Amino acid sequence: MAKKTPSDAVHRRAEELDALDAILPFDRRDQLATLLTDDDVATLKHLANEGMGDNTLRALASDIGYLETWCQLATGSPLPWPAPESLLLKFVAHHLWDPAKRAEDPSHGMPAEVGAGLRGQRLLRADGPHAPETVRRRLTSWSILTRWRGLTGAFDGPSLKSALRLAVRASARPRQRKSKKAVTGDVLAKLLSACAGERTVDLRDRALLLTAFASGGRRRSELAGLRVDDLSDEDPVQADPTDPGSPPLPCLSIRVGRTKTTTTDDDERVVLIGRPVLALKGWLQEAGINNGPVFRRIDQWGNIDRRALTPQSVNLILKGRCRQAGLDPTLFSAHGLRSGYLTEAANRGIPLPEAMQQSLHKSVTQAASYYNNAERKNGRAARLIV
């Protein structure tokens, strides 16, 4: 019998990861096959069978690939299960550190050879300390995977909590917004002008942008996962609810499935009225889409694929349209549609609870932050001396 080589194991893992093609980006599957162990792949497949959300699984796969590589570079050994508390503390020390102390002591923080190894694997881009949110997410992923293996880790230990709290304070890295600028009504108008043509890609992008914004600023994963059977025609509504004589507008509802803050049991719905409905139906009719994904890939010749857009594709479409509209694409991301919806609602004086019914924000504090910013700019308190 021929002896199996490491390349055989990598090839086998790549084939097994193909079964998770709805979760893992195609261009990362081969890389992950070299980073993950057989047990890692088995755990991910088990979690997929258990119905864990695609976004969560995608993050878990990415995080476990990073952790496996970091541990090998930092300790010379594979990632142990369960991880000892000392390894968790080392992870925090390598990723959250004080830039001022690093300037005095080069050994402070992540060792140069570990950072170089991670960059060589295209797993690390930051030169400074990591964002605290990223470190917390990777620790959470580590904890989840530990529990699903039937093991108990030291993730709730006081030493780790204390080290994390002190390290976050020392790293002094300001929190970065997911989108530096919000896609408010004026920005949306420019993006729509950039896709005002009648090509299939213009029809799709127009419908995508209008649907994303008008439905409350849907997340890119929700747009990518939207299917025809999630759409339901509703009776027309009046343009002005207070005027029975105002013209009727088309209306449909969108069922939002599992998201970051909902589950499949919630069966939440949001409503589209007027121009977004016309744009969405126009796209579906032109594309001949009667079932399956609503927003699909289009090749360079205008052929419409049966496969849905990926969440990353939604982000790239928005950035591409920003570039065509003469806007700086580095300032905007797909999350700008979500923050932009609430900011625009605040600017137009729409009550926060009403806006949250459409955006489906569960946290009043988070949603209110957009309102507070708008109110400060529009209020008199900041205009005592102008």
C-alpha positions as CSV (number, residue, x, y, z in Angstrom):
1,M,0.0,0.0,0.0
2,A,1.4,3.4,-1.0
3,K,2.3,5.7,1.9
4,K,0.1,8.8,2.2
5,T,2.0,12.1,1.9
6,P,1.1,15.5,3.5
7,S,0.0,16.7,0.1
8,D,-2.6,13.8,0.0
9,A,-4.0,15.0,3.3
10,V,-4.2,18.6,2.1
11,H,-6.0,17.5,-1.1
12,R,-8.4,15.4,0.9
13,R,-9.2,18.4,3.2
14,A,-9.7,20.6,0.2
15,E,-12.2,18.2,-1.2
16,E,-14.0,18.0,2.1
17,L,-14.1,21.8,2.3
18,D,-15.7,21.9,-1.1
19,A,-18.8,20.5,0.7
20,L,-18.9,23.8,2.5
21,D,-18.9,25.9,-0.7
22,A,-21.8,28.0,0.5
23,I,-19.8,29.1,3.4
24,L,-16.1,29.4,2.4
25,P,-14.9,31.7,-0.4
26,F,-13.6,29.6,-3.2
27,D,-10.3,31.4,-3.4
28,R,-9.6,30.6,0.3
29,R,-10.5,26.9,0.3
30,D,-7.0,25.7,-0.8
31,Q,-5.3,28.0,1.7
32,L,-7.6,26.8,4.5
33,A,-6.9,23.2,3.5
34,T,-3.2,23.7,4.4
35,L,-4.0,25.6,7.6
36,L,-6.7,23.4,9.2
37,T,-6.3,20.0,10.6
38,D,-8.6,17.0,9.9
39,D,-10.3,17.6,13.3
40,D,-10.9,21.3,12.4
41,V,-12.6,20.4,9.1
42,A,-14.7,17.7,10.8
43,T,-15.8,20.3,13.4
44,L,-16.8,22.8,10.8
45,K,-18.8,20.2,8.8
46,H,-20.5,19.2,12.1
47,L,-21.5,22.8,12.8
48,A,-22.8,23.2,9.3
49,N,-25.0,20.2,9.7
50,E,-26.2,21.5,13.0
51,G,-27.6,24.6,11.2
52,M,-25.1,27.2,12.4
53,G,-25.4,30.4,10.3
54,D,-23.2,30.8,7.2
55,N,-21.6,34.0,8.5
56,T,-20.7,32.5,11.8
57,L,-19.2,29.4,10.1
58,R,-17.3,31.6,7.7
59,A,-15.8,33.5,10.6
60,L,-15.0,30.3,12.5
61,A,-13.2,28.9,9.6
62,S,-11.1,32.0,9.1
63,D,-10.4,32.4,12.8
64,I,-9.3,28.7,13.3
65,G,-7.0,29.0,10.3
66,Y,-5.4,32.0,11.8
67,L,-5.1,30.5,15.3
68,E,-3.6,27.3,14.0
69,T,-0.9,29.3,12.0
70,W,-0.2,31.7,14.8
71,C,0.2,28.9,17.4
72,Q,2.6,27.0,15.1
73,L,4.7,30.1,14.6
74,A,4.6,31.3,18.2
75,T,5.2,28.0,19.9
76,G,6.5,25.6,17.3
77,S,3.7,23.2,18.0
78,P,0.1,22.7,16.7
79,L,-2.8,24.3,18.4
80,P,-3.6,22.3,21.6
81,W,-7.2,21.4,22.6
82,P,-8.1,22.6,25.1
83,A,-5.7,25.5,25.1
84,P,-3.9,26.2,28.4
85,E,-4.5,29.6,30.0
86,S,-0.8,30.5,29.3
87,L,-1.4,30.2,25.6
88,L,-4.5,32.4,25.8
89,L,-2.5,35.0,27.6
90,K,0.2,34.8,25.0
91,F,-2.3,35.4,22.3
92,V,-3.5,38.5,23.9
93,A,0.0,39.8,24.5
94,H,0.9,39.2,20.9
95,H,-2.1,41.1,19.5
96,L,-2.9,43.8,22.0
97,W,0.2,45.8,23.0
98,D,1.4,49.3,23.8
99,P,2.9,51.1,20.7
100,A,4.9,53.5,23.0
101,K,6.4,50.6,24.9
102,R,7.1,48.7,21.6
103,A,9.2,51.7,20.5
104,E,11.4,51.3,23.6
105,D,11.4,47.5,23.7
106,P,11.2,45.7,20.3
107,S,10.4,42.4,22.1
108,H,7.2,43.8,23.4
109,G,4.1,42.6,21.5
110,M,4.2,40.1,18.7
111,P,7.7,38.8,17.8
112,A,8.9,40.0,14.4
113,E,9.3,36.4,13.1
114,V,5.8,35.5,14.1
115,G,4.4,38.6,12.3
116,A,6.5,37.9,9.2
117,G,5.2,34.3,9.1
118,L,1.6,35.5,9.3
119,R,2.2,38.1,6.6
120,G,3.8,35.4,4.4
121,Q,0.6,33.4,4.7
122,R,-1.5,36.5,3.9
123,L,-3.1,36.3,7.3
124,L,-1.8,39.6,8.8
125,R,-1.9,43.1,7.4
126,A,-1.9,45.4,10.4
127,D,1.5,46.8,11.5
128,G,0.2,48.0,14.9
129,P,-1.8,46.2,17.6
130,H,-5.0,44.4,16.5
131,A,-8.4,45.9,16.9
132,P,-9.9,44.7,20.3
133,E,-13.0,43.6,18.5
134,T,-11.0,41.2,16.3
135,V,-9.1,39.8,19.3
136,R,-12.4,39.2,21.2
137,R,-14.0,37.6,18.2
138,R,-11.1,35.2,17.7
139,L,-11.1,34.3,21.4
140,T,-14.9,33.7,21.1
141,S,-14.4,31.5,18.1
142,W,-11.7,29.6,19.9
143,S,-14.0,29.1,22.9
144,I,-16.9,27.9,20.6
145,L,-14.7,25.4,18.9
146,T,-13.4,24.2,22.2
147,R,-16.9,23.6,23.5
148,W,-18.1,21.8,20.4
149,R,-15.2,19.4,20.8
150,G,-16.6,18.5,24.2
151,L,-13.8,20.3,26.1
152,T,-13.6,23.0,28.7
153,G,-11.2,26.0,28.2
154,A,-10.0,28.8,30.5
155,F,-11.8,31.5,28.5
156,D,-13.8,32.7,31.5
157,G,-10.9,32.8,33.8
158,P,-10.2,36.0,35.7
159,S,-6.6,36.2,34.5
160,L,-7.7,36.3,30.8
161,K,-10.4,38.8,31.5
162,S,-8.0,41.1,33.4
163,A,-5.3,40.8,30.8
164,L,-7.7,41.5,28.0
165,R,-9.1,44.6,29.8
166,L,-5.6,46.0,30.5
167,A,-4.3,45.2,27.0
168,V,-7.2,47.0,25.4
169,R,-6.5,50.0,27.4
170,A,-2.8,49.9,26.7
171,S,-3.2,49.4,22.9
172,A,-5.2,52.6,22.7
173,R,-6.4,51.8,19.2
174,P,-9.5,53.9,18.3
175,R,-12.5,51.9,17.2
176,Q,-12.9,51.9,13.4
177,R,-16.3,52.3,11.9
178,K,-17.3,49.5,9.5
179,S,-17.9,52.3,6.9
180,K,-16.1,55.5,7.5
181,K,-19.0,57.4,5.8
182,A,-22.7,56.6,5.8
183,V,-24.6,56.1,2.5
184,T,-27.2,58.8,3.2
185,G,-29.8,60.0,0.7
186,D,-27.5,62.3,-1.2
187,V,-24.8,59.7,-1.6
188,L,-27.4,57.1,-2.7
189,A,-28.6,59.4,-5.4
190,K,-25.1,59.6,-6.8
191,L,-24.7,55.8,-6.7
192,L,-28.0,55.4,-8.5
193,S,-26.9,57.9,-11.2
194,A,-23.8,55.8,-11.7
195,C,-26.0,52.8,-12.6
196,A,-28.7,54.6,-14.5
197,G,-28.2,52.6,-17.7
198,E,-30.3,49.7,-19.0
199,R,-27.7,46.9,-19.0
200,T,-28.5,43.9,-16.9
201,V,-25.7,44.8,-14.5
202,D,-27.2,48.4,-14.1
203,L,-30.7,47.0,-13.4
204,R,-29.3,44.6,-10.8
205,D,-27.2,47.1,-9.1
206,R,-30.0,49.7,-9.0
207,A,-32.4,47.2,-7.5
208,L,-29.7,46.0,-5.1
209,L,-28.9,49.5,-3.8
210,L,-32.6,50.6,-3.6
211,T,-33.6,47.4,-1.9
212,A,-30.7,47.5,0.6
213,F,-31.4,51.1,1.6
214,A,-35.2,51.2,1.6
215,S,-35.6,48.0,3.5
216,G,-33.9,49.5,6.5
217,G,-30.3,49.2,5.5
218,R,-30.1,45.4,5.1
219,R,-26.7,43.7,5.8
220,R,-24.8,42.5,2.9
221,S,-25.2,38.9,4.0
222,E,-29.0,39.4,4.1
223,L,-28.9,40.8,0.5
224,A,-26.8,37.9,-0.7
225,G,-29.1,35.4,0.9
226,L,-32.3,36.9,-0.4
227,R,-34.5,34.5,-2.4
228,V,-37.6,35.0,-4.5
229,D,-39.8,33.1,-2.1
230,D,-38.8,35.7,0.6
231,L,-40.8,38.3,-1.4
232,S,-44.6,38.8,-1.0
233,D,-46.8,41.2,-3.0
234,E,-48.9,43.4,-0.8
235,D,-51.9,45.6,-1.6
236,P,-50.9,49.1,-2.9
237,V,-50.6,51.8,-0.4
238,Q,-51.2,55.6,-0.6
239,A,-48.3,57.9,-1.3
240,D,-49.5,60.0,1.6
241,P,-51.1,57.9,4.3
242,T,-53.0,61.0,5.5
243,D,-54.5,61.7,2.1
244,P,-56.9,59.0,0.7
245,G,-56.8,60.8,-2.7
246,S,-53.0,60.5,-3.1
247,P,-51.7,58.1,-5.8
248,P,-51.3,54.4,-4.9
249,L,-47.8,53.0,-4.7
250,P,-46.7,49.3,-5.2
251,C,-45.8,47.5,-2.0
252,L,-44.2,44.2,-1.2
253,S,-42.8,42.6,2.0
254,I,-39.5,40.9,2.5
255,R,-39.0,38.0,4.9
256,V,-35.7,38.3,6.7
257,G,-34.3,35.0,7.8
258,R,-31.5,34.3,10.2
259,T,-29.3,37.3,10.9
260,K,-27.0,38.5,13.6
261,T,-29.9,39.4,15.8
262,T,-32.7,37.1,14.6
263,T,-33.4,33.4,14.1
264,T,-35.4,31.5,11.6
265,D,-38.2,31.3,14.1
266,D,-38.6,35.1,14.3
267,D,-39.9,35.4,10.7
268,E,-39.3,39.1,10.7
269,R,-40.6,41.1,7.7
270,V,-39.8,44.6,6.3
271,V,-41.7,46.5,3.7
272,L,-40.7,48.1,0.4
273,I,-42.9,50.8,-1.1
274,G,-42.7,52.7,-4.4
275,R,-39.5,53.0,-6.5
276,P,-37.5,50.2,-4.8
277,V,-40.4,47.8,-5.6
278,L,-40.4,48.8,-9.3
279,A,-36.6,48.5,-9.5
280,L,-36.6,45.1,-7.9
281,K,-39.5,43.7,-10.0
282,G,-37.9,45.2,-13.2
283,W,-34.6,43.4,-12.4
284,L,-36.3,40.0,-11.8
285,Q,-38.4,40.3,-14.9
286,E,-35.5,41.3,-17.1
287,A,-33.3,38.5,-15.7
288,G,-36.1,35.9,-15.9
289,I,-35.7,35.0,-12.3
290,N,-38.7,33.2,-10.9
291,N,-37.1,31.3,-8.1
292,G,-33.8,31.0,-6.2
293,P,-31.5,33.8,-5.4
294,V,-32.7,37.4,-6.1
295,F,-29.3,39.0,-6.7
296,R,-26.9,37.0,-8.9
297,R,-23.5,37.1,-10.4
298,I,-23.2,38.6,-13.9
299,D,-20.2,37.8,-16.1
300,Q,-18.4,40.3,-18.3
301,W,-20.6,39.4,-21.2
302,G,-23.8,40.1,-19.3
303,N,-24.7,36.4,-18.7
304,I,-26.6,35.9,-15.5
305,D,-25.4,33.1,-13.2
306,R,-27.7,30.8,-11.2
307,R,-25.5,31.4,-8.2
308,A,-26.1,34.2,-5.7
309,L,-23.8,37.1,-5.1
310,T,-21.5,36.6,-2.1
311,P,-21.6,39.1,0.8
312,Q,-18.1,40.3,-0.4
313,S,-19.5,40.9,-3.9
314,V,-22.2,43.2,-2.5
315,N,-19.4,45.2,-0.9
316,L,-17.4,45.3,-4.1
317,I,-20.4,46.4,-6.1
318,L,-21.0,49.4,-3.8
319,K,-17.3,50.4,-3.9
320,G,-17.3,50.1,-7.7
321,R,-20.3,52.3,-8.0
322,C,-18.7,54.8,-5.6
323,R,-15.7,55.0,-7.9
324,Q,-17.9,55.6,-10.9
325,A,-19.8,58.3,-9.1
326,G,-16.6,60.1,-8.3
327,L,-16.6,59.2,-4.6
328,D,-13.7,57.7,-2.7
329,P,-14.5,54.0,-2.4
330,T,-12.2,53.6,0.6
331,L,-14.6,55.8,2.7
332,F,-17.6,53.5,2.0
333,S,-18.6,49.9,2.5
334,A,-21.8,48.0,2.4
335,H,-22.4,48.7,6.1
336,G,-22.7,52.4,5.1
337,L,-26.1,51.5,3.7
338,R,-27.2,50.4,7.2
339,S,-25.8,53.4,9.0
340,G,-26.9,55.6,6.2
341,Y,-30.6,54.5,6.5
342,L,-30.7,55.4,10.2
343,T,-28.8,58.7,9.7
344,E,-31.2,59.7,6.9
345,A,-34.2,58.7,9.0
346,A,-32.9,61.0,11.8
347,N,-32.2,63.8,9.4
348,R,-35.8,63.6,8.2
349,G,-37.3,63.6,11.7
350,I,-38.6,60.0,11.6
351,P,-39.0,58.7,15.2
352,L,-36.4,56.2,16.3
353,P,-38.9,53.3,17.1
354,E,-40.4,53.6,13.6
355,A,-37.0,53.5,11.9
356,M,-36.0,50.5,14.1
357,Q,-39.1,48.6,12.9
358,Q,-37.6,48.8,9.4
359,S,-33.9,48.3,10.3
360,L,-34.7,45.5,12.8
361,H,-32.1,46.8,15.2
362,K,-32.5,45.1,18.5
363,S,-30.3,47.5,20.4
364,V,-31.8,50.9,21.0
365,T,-28.4,52.2,22.2
366,Q,-26.7,51.2,18.9
367,A,-29.5,52.6,16.7
368,A,-29.8,55.8,18.8
369,S,-26.1,56.6,18.2
370,Y,-26.9,57.5,14.6
371,Y,-29.7,59.8,15.8
372,N,-27.6,61.4,18.4
373,N,-24.9,62.3,15.8
374,A,-27.6,63.8,13.5
375,E,-29.3,65.7,16.3
376,R,-26.0,67.3,17.5
377,K,-25.2,68.5,14.0
378,N,-28.8,69.8,13.4
379,G,-29.3,71.2,16.9
380,R,-28.7,74.6,18.3
381,A,-26.2,73.5,21.1
382,A,-23.3,73.3,18.7
383,R,-24.2,76.7,17.1
384,L,-23.7,79.0,20.1
385,I,-20.8,80.6,18.2
386,V,-20.8,80.4,14.4
